[in-house]
Amino acid sequence: MSVPALAASAASPSLPPSLNEFVWRAGRMGRTRCVVTPTGHAALDRELPDRGWPHRALIELLLQQGGIGEMRLLQPALQALGNRRIALLQPPHLPQIAAWRDWGLPAERLLWVRTARPADALWSAEQILRNGSCSALLFWQGAIRHESLRRLQLAAQASDMLCWLLRPLAAADAASPAPLRIALRPLAGGVRLDIRKRRGPQCAAPLELRWPGRAGLIDEAASWPDEASDALLDRRHPAVAAAAVAASALV
């Protein structure tokens, strides 16, 4: 069959039902065969292919600044992952053990990894994804080369884990192989999400998610810049300085 004929066949509404899932049209939401974990936020689920966080894929969260609600955004998914470990790689601040426990995430489920060099962090991320002993990886990283992103995406594809890469918002305009990229900005009582990339049509407008019981309240990050606004990470204690204190409880 010629190339024009193939294109016409793909665009035809009479495409056999058995092939529909293999053909994605840019005007509609894509579907995959990968497992997803619901985000726990109905408005966000409606805007994501397969209605949840995709496993076997690199998910980029692009943060205007740390501690604006990114951990609270991920809380429902982390709680839904069962009893397998959650890997925290290069977190910028000391994890708050009491908050993890209050949210039903005991410290025994945490694997906290710190490295001296960015290359070591990337190697650690790949090993965690290949090992398969964890249910999720949260990887905080600043500058990262495109080929390193590609390696991370390939490692995520070969695993059955959730893999979030948390990067500065300044990287939003840079090319990335990640199939899902979401920019996060602070919002009073919640967080504003701008879906920059997904397997589907362009998102018409940013989403505004507000945490239960906090609608209309001033965001802690705006009121108390020196206090933790993201319950699972303590902004008062940098992870590097406190690593020796908490390592035995986390690893």
C-alpha positions as CSV (number, residue, x, y, z in Angstrom):
1,M,0.0,0.0,0.0
2,S,1.3,3.5,-0.9
3,V,2.1,6.1,1.8
4,P,-0.9,8.3,0.8
5,A,-3.2,5.2,1.0
6,L,-1.8,4.4,4.5
7,A,-2.4,7.9,5.7
8,A,-6.0,7.8,4.3
9,S,-6.6,4.5,6.0
10,A,-5.4,5.8,9.3
11,A,-7.6,8.9,9.1
12,S,-10.6,6.9,8.0
13,P,-13.4,6.5,10.6
14,S,-14.0,2.9,9.3
15,L,-10.7,1.7,10.7
16,P,-11.1,-1.8,12.2
17,P,-11.9,-1.6,15.9
18,S,-9.0,-3.9,16.6
19,L,-6.6,-1.3,15.3
20,N,-8.1,1.8,17.0
21,E,-6.0,1.6,20.1
22,F,-2.8,1.6,18.0
23,V,-3.8,4.8,16.1
24,W,-3.6,8.1,18.0
25,R,-5.2,11.2,16.4
26,A,-3.9,14.5,17.8
27,G,-7.4,15.8,18.3
28,R,-8.3,13.2,20.9
29,M,-6.9,11.8,24.1
30,G,-4.4,9.0,23.6
31,R,-4.7,5.6,25.2
32,T,-2.0,3.2,26.1
33,R,-1.8,-0.3,27.5
34,C,0.3,0.7,30.5
35,V,-1.0,0.6,34.0
36,V,-2.0,3.8,35.6
37,T,-2.5,4.9,39.2
38,P,-5.3,7.4,39.7
39,T,-4.0,10.8,40.9
40,G,-6.7,11.1,43.5
41,H,-7.8,14.4,41.9
42,A,-10.8,13.9,39.6
43,A,-10.2,17.1,37.6
44,L,-6.6,16.1,36.9
45,D,-7.6,12.5,36.0
46,R,-9.9,13.8,33.4
47,E,-7.1,15.6,31.7
48,L,-4.6,12.6,31.6
49,P,-4.5,9.7,29.1
50,D,-6.0,6.6,30.7
51,R,-7.1,8.9,33.6
52,G,-4.1,8.6,35.9
53,W,-0.4,8.7,36.5
54,P,1.2,6.4,33.9
55,H,3.6,3.6,35.0
56,R,6.4,2.8,32.6
57,A,6.9,6.4,31.7
58,L,8.9,9.4,32.8
59,I,6.6,12.1,34.4
60,E,8.1,15.6,34.7
61,L,6.8,18.0,37.4
62,L,8.2,21.4,36.6
63,L,8.1,23.5,39.8
64,Q,8.1,27.3,40.1
65,Q,9.7,26.6,43.5
66,G,9.9,23.7,45.9
67,G,7.4,23.2,48.7
68,I,4.3,24.6,46.8
69,G,2.2,21.5,47.1
70,E,4.0,19.0,44.9
71,M,4.1,16.3,47.6
72,R,0.4,16.9,48.6
73,L,-0.4,16.5,44.9
74,L,1.3,13.1,44.9
75,Q,0.0,12.0,48.3
76,P,-3.1,10.0,47.0
77,A,-1.1,8.1,44.5
78,L,1.7,7.3,47.0
79,Q,-0.9,6.0,49.4
80,A,-2.5,3.8,46.7
81,L,0.8,2.0,45.8
82,G,0.6,-0.7,48.6
83,N,3.4,-1.7,50.8
84,R,6.4,-1.5,48.4
85,R,9.0,1.1,49.0
86,I,9.1,4.6,47.7
87,A,12.5,5.9,46.6
88,L,13.4,9.6,47.3
89,L,16.4,10.5,45.3
90,Q,18.1,13.9,46.0
91,P,15.2,15.5,47.9
92,P,16.1,19.1,48.7
93,H,14.9,18.9,52.3
94,L,14.7,16.4,55.1
95,P,11.6,14.1,54.8
96,Q,9.3,14.7,57.8
97,I,8.8,11.2,59.2
98,A,5.7,12.2,61.3
99,A,3.9,13.6,58.3
100,W,4.6,10.4,56.3
101,R,3.2,8.4,59.1
102,D,0.1,10.6,59.5
103,W,-0.6,10.1,55.8
104,G,-0.4,6.4,56.1
105,L,3.1,6.2,54.7
106,P,5.4,4.6,57.3
107,A,9.1,5.4,57.3
108,E,9.9,1.8,56.7
109,R,8.5,2.3,53.1
110,L,11.0,5.0,52.3
111,L,14.4,4.6,50.6
112,W,16.3,7.9,50.8
113,V,19.2,8.2,48.5
114,R,21.8,11.1,48.4
115,T,24.7,11.2,46.0
116,A,27.7,13.5,45.6
117,R,27.5,14.0,41.9
118,P,24.7,14.5,39.3
119,A,26.1,11.5,37.3
120,D,25.8,9.3,40.4
121,A,22.2,10.5,40.9
122,L,21.3,9.5,37.3
123,W,23.0,6.1,37.8
124,S,21.1,5.6,41.0
125,A,17.8,6.4,39.4
126,E,18.5,3.9,36.6
127,Q,19.4,1.2,39.2
128,I,16.3,1.8,41.2
129,L,14.1,1.6,38.1
130,R,15.8,-1.6,37.0
131,N,15.8,-3.3,40.4
132,G,12.0,-3.3,40.7
133,S,11.9,-3.4,44.5
134,C,10.2,0.0,44.8
135,S,6.8,1.1,43.6
136,A,7.7,4.7,42.8
137,L,10.7,6.9,42.3
138,L,10.8,10.7,43.1
139,F,13.9,12.2,41.6
140,W,14.8,15.9,42.2
141,Q,17.2,17.2,39.7
142,G,18.2,20.6,38.4
143,A,20.1,20.8,35.2
144,I,20.1,17.5,33.2
145,R,21.2,16.9,29.7
146,H,18.8,15.6,27.0
147,E,20.7,12.3,26.6
148,S,20.4,11.8,30.3
149,L,16.7,12.4,30.1
150,R,16.4,9.9,27.3
151,R,18.3,7.3,29.4
152,L,15.9,7.9,32.3
153,Q,12.9,7.6,30.0
154,L,14.1,4.3,28.6
155,A,14.8,3.0,32.1
156,A,11.3,4.0,33.2
157,Q,9.7,2.3,30.2
158,A,11.4,-0.9,31.2
159,S,10.1,-0.9,34.7
160,D,6.6,-1.2,36.2
161,M,7.1,1.8,38.5
162,L,5.9,5.3,38.7
163,C,8.7,7.7,38.0
164,W,8.4,11.4,38.8
165,L,11.2,13.8,37.9
166,L,11.0,17.1,39.7
167,R,12.7,19.9,37.9
168,P,12.7,23.8,38.0
169,L,10.0,25.5,35.9
170,A,12.8,27.1,33.9
171,A,13.2,23.8,32.1
172,A,9.6,23.9,30.7
173,D,10.7,25.2,27.3
174,A,13.5,22.7,26.8
175,A,12.9,19.6,24.7
176,S,12.2,16.4,26.7
177,P,11.3,12.8,25.8
178,A,9.0,12.6,28.8
179,P,5.4,11.8,27.5
180,L,3.8,13.8,30.4
181,R,5.1,17.2,31.6
182,I,3.2,19.3,34.1
183,A,4.1,22.8,35.4
184,L,3.2,23.6,39.0
185,R,2.7,27.1,40.4
186,P,1.5,28.1,43.9
187,L,-2.2,28.8,44.5
188,A,-3.9,29.9,47.7
189,G,-5.1,26.7,49.3
190,G,-3.8,24.5,46.5
191,V,-1.8,24.4,43.4
192,R,-2.1,25.5,39.7
193,L,-1.2,22.9,37.1
194,D,-0.4,23.6,33.5
195,I,-0.2,20.4,31.4
196,R,2.6,21.3,29.0
197,K,2.8,17.9,27.3
198,R,0.5,14.9,27.1
199,R,-0.5,12.3,24.6
200,G,-3.6,14.2,23.6
201,P,-4.8,17.7,22.5
202,Q,-3.4,20.8,24.1
203,C,-5.0,21.5,27.4
204,A,-7.2,24.5,27.1
205,A,-6.4,26.2,30.4
206,P,-4.5,25.5,33.6
207,L,-6.1,23.4,36.3
208,E,-6.6,24.8,39.8
209,L,-6.6,22.1,42.5
210,R,-7.5,23.1,46.1
211,W,-6.8,20.9,49.0
212,P,-9.8,19.7,51.1
213,G,-10.5,22.1,53.9
214,R,-8.3,24.8,52.5
215,A,-10.4,26.5,49.9
216,G,-10.1,30.3,50.2
217,L,-7.3,30.2,52.7
218,I,-3.9,31.9,52.2
219,D,-1.2,29.4,51.2
220,E,1.4,28.7,53.9
221,A,4.2,29.3,51.3
222,A,3.0,32.9,50.8
223,S,2.3,33.6,54.5
224,W,5.2,31.8,56.1
225,P,8.1,31.6,53.7
226,D,10.4,30.0,56.4
227,E,8.0,27.2,57.3
228,A,7.2,24.0,55.5
229,S,4.2,24.3,53.2
230,D,4.7,20.8,51.8
231,A,4.1,18.4,54.6
232,L,6.3,15.5,53.6
233,L,9.4,17.6,53.2
234,D,10.7,19.9,55.9
235,R,12.0,23.1,54.3
236,R,13.6,24.2,57.6
237,H,16.1,21.3,57.4
238,P,18.2,20.8,54.2
239,A,18.6,17.1,53.3
240,V,22.4,17.4,53.0
241,A,22.8,18.7,56.6
242,A,20.4,16.3,58.2
243,A,21.3,13.1,56.2
244,A,23.4,11.6,58.9
245,V,20.6,12.0,61.5
246,A,17.8,10.4,59.6
247,A,19.5,7.9,57.4
248,S,19.0,5.0,59.8
249,A,15.3,5.6,59.9
250,L,14.8,5.9,56.2
251,V,17.0,3.2,54.6
